[in-house]
Amino acid sequence: MITTDLVALEERYGAHNYHPLDVVITRGEGVWVYDVDGRRYLDCLAAYSAVNQGHCHPRILHALTAQAARVTLTSRAFRNEQLPLLLERLHSLTGMDLALLMNSGAEAVETALKAARKWGYTVKGIPDGQAEIIVCANNFHGRTIAIVGFSTEEQYRQGFGPFAPGFRVVPFGDIAALEQAITPSTCAFLVEPIQGEAGIIVPPEGYLRAAADLCKRHDVLFIVDEIQSGLGRTGRLFAHQYEDVTPDAMILGKALSGGFYPVSAVVSRREVLGVFKPGDHGSTFGGNPLACAVARAALDVLEDERLPERAATLGAEMLEKVRAIASPVIKEVRGRGLWIGIELHEAARPWCERLAARGILCKETHDRVIRLAPPLVIAREEIDWAVNEIHQVLTGAR
């Protein structure tokens, strides 16, 4: 079937909760994807950073198929041989004492919220029903009812209330506002080290360090959401490492599986996840052997191929080259590592469509920002080609 046929089927039978570009992908390899009509595209979204390791990485594929031929799911009613190996790996990678495996990023965020509240009641001694969690304006932590309830994006909330209480919103990057919002009932501060969906917003230098110190002084958990920013995307294994801070808990997902399978995790010091007792929380698929085998291989690829270091070097070069594009439509270019936001003075969607027509796949975010996040395996020559195409489109050159 050709593109128009498949698009028509999806539009007819699928819920319209996305507005994708009309490119129907049938195959991917490395940084390239191919559509059903035979066209090739450079993927500059990487499935929102889920395929940092590149599409269909052979080492992760081998881990997937080998484990799938043995056993895929046992549930947590029994133990499996892959889970303890991944738990040990996450400990050595992050320095955290405990990990709890889930599937989607939103599930991991919900897990962290539950852990934070229970910690607040059982460890900090907050009166029952009064625990509060501080979040940032323009946050994006997922799409569940609880999470959209503390979003500041009106569309994410409209038509889905009533929402769970217990959340306070402060401006991102504003330490004074954070300090003012903390009360004796505050159990946690949940923050993205860099806000991705908001348009690749990098906080002021020193913000994360100051926030971590503030949380420590007030006995508040400092929880970082590294689902999109983590695992090499920003040029460090985790984005919060730019300020040499140690969170109390960290949320992982997306590239934890290299795009092969939904895998997410919360990792924390023992006191935080240690509040859970049997029956408090769970997931049928969380920590299944297939997921764990895939995640172990995905982490091996990140480390063995030095992908965070690659993102640091090539990302700095790409950011410099994109910033050199002189176009009246560009308002600002910002980013870190291979994660770049081009904020425009007008809607970004038409520009993403023009880029797709030239073989560059990217997607608008917050209406006016073009987000660039290619797989970290991208080569310098491929970056140069992409930047040249972006330059041609944004300057109106032929």
Secondary structure by P-SEA (a helix, b strand, c coil): ccaaaaaaaaaacccccccccccccccccccccccccccccccccccccccccccccaaaaaaaaaaaacccccccccccaaaaaaaaaaaaacccccccccccaaaaaaaaaaaaaaaaaccccccccbbbbbbbccccccccaaaaaaccccccccccccccccbbbbccccaaaaaaaccccccccccccccccccccccccaaaaaaaaaaaaaccccccccccccccccccccccccccccccbbbbccccccccccccccccccccccccccccccccccccaaaaaaaaaaaaaaaaaaaaaaaaaaaaaaaaaaaaccccccccccccccbbbbbccccaaaaaaaaaaacbbbbbccccbbbbbccccccaaaaaaaaaaaaaaaaccc
